[in-house]
Structures are given as structure tokens and as C-alpha cells.
């Protein structure tokens, strides 16, 4: 047992820890990782029953046993988060802005009619889990431990209503770079990721399920990802694939403003802050496909990239709008995207001054 020590704690909580009897680490090659396929030794579980949270438990990573009538399976009452722990070659490790993910998880919970998770319990459980499995954090330049908190409905009931009971879990997965090369994106003018009044700003599982079919169609047409547009006119850019999206036009960094249909990305926020720190003009506003087409035509569109936890910065090499295939400048010439990627990597590996206090060191 470990006594929680978080300063915002309301009452003393105990995390019960059951350690694995046989670590899988010796047979895992942390230098050869496919994203999301390897899982570390332990996971955190905390149930919400009869209106209250139980104490968190850390257990060996294993399969779950749930009722086939669990409402999550039928109606998708499920949300998740994605964040990362980083370790440098000298053994220092920590989390990047976990507080922002915790806050967003609770905003998603409210929208999906689920109980919020006490922030201090979430943070302490997360830190304890990452400390316990810190040997699983790969130290490669682009590598990290991807952390997946999730919350789902567990009532054994197939009527449509918000579940009474829920399970919160955290699993972790050592990963390498999400994309190994720059991506091509197709402007999506038929299907929609999110609508006003919908759940687009939440990290709800169903948002991702609904995006798979249009993404598959784009893959079949030879594109890596979609550039989502608004649901009404299909003219204003929203996100790219599972990431926020940014453009550099005439040295200005432009990204769609946050709204009900756009995820408040932690990498998005961090990128905008860093760009401002560097003296760039940053614009959060509506941006039309037409503006991108015009900027490309006039040669002022110098960069486009997705930003998200998984990839950090994902360079977009080409944008296709119908038959108009717009090739963007070579990646070596992308001043901002490359500089951001280097800055974030240095920060997460403790090689540069953390002026905003974004890293929570755990070592
Ligand atoms: C992210 O880039 O942070 C994502 O949400 C991708 C994830 C679903 C793998």
C-alpha cells in the first residue's frame, strides 16, 4: 500500500498495489515498437458504484471480464485521454502537462453524462502507475510511454439511459514515433467528424468510431488522413485525422479557433504558446479551404502540420481538395514545424529550460 501525498487531497486515499509476479519487460524490445501494441506490466482500476468512487488499485495488466449487457458495448458511453511520459538517457523521467488531460477528461465526462474523476486521485494514481512501470519508458529520441486513461459504463442493462456504475482505468504502452513520414491529407467535403451541439470537443470513443469509414475511403484513394471541414458548409477547416491542424501563411501561424466541434488539444495549446514566445503572429480563427487554396496558389503557404499527443507535430506534405493536389514545400524547409518538434523533444527529455513548468518530473 502507498499513502497518497498530493497536496490538493481532500481525504486520505490508499492505492492498493498488486505487483506482477513476472515482468514481461525482459522479453520486450523497447527499441522495436509498433505504436499501441505493447503494454507495460501494470494498470490502474477504480470503480464508481452506488454514487461513489472506490479507492484506486494497481494490478498486473490483464484482460477484463465484463457482462455482455454492459451498456458501454451497446451505446458507447466511453471516453478516453492520451498523454505521455518521457525519459532521457540519464534516467530522468516525467509527464508532460498531465493536469490539462485530467481537466479535459472531466469535461468529456460531463458531456457524456458520466461522473467526473477527483483530480487529485487521478493525478496520484497516474504518477504511482508511471513510477511503478518507469522501466517501461523507452529512452529513444522519439520514444515515450503513451498513457491511456479511459472511463466506461458498466451497468448490466440494455435500456437506453446513462449508466449508474462506471470503471476508470489507466493502461500504458511504450511507443515510438506515431508517423514515420509526412502525411498527405484529403479535404473531406461529404462526411462530418463533429457538429455544433454534438460531442466533437470531448474525447468520446464514438467520435473516433464515426471517423473510421471516411478515413478508410481516403486511404483507398491513396491519402493518409482527412482534413475535416465544418458540418454545414464543408468549407471551414476543423481538424486533421485525430489531430488539431495548423498552417503557416506569410509567417503567421493560423489554426481553427476552439469551438464545440474542436478538441482542446494539449499539444495545440502548447504549440500556440511556444509560437507566441518566439514572437510569431498567432491567429485562432475560422479558416476556409479557399484561403488555403489561394495561399498555395500564391506561394505563401509554407507549412501545414497536425499536432496531437501521439505524433506531437505531423508534417503535412500534400493537401488534396477534389482534383486539386497541392504539394507543400519540402520538409527540410519547414522552419516552424521542425523547430517546434526539436523544442518539444528537448523539453520532454529535460534538455532545455522548462519556462512554463510543463514537465512534472517523477524521477
Ligand atoms: C492524439 O494524437 O493525441 C490522438 O488522440 C491519437 C490517438 C487517438 C492515438
Boltz pocket constraint, residues with backbone or C-beta under 6 A from the ligand:
constraints:
  - pocket:
      binder: B
      contacts: [[A, 82], [A, 242], [A, 243], [A, 307], [A, 308], [A, 309], [A, 310], [A, 311]]
      max_distance: 6.0
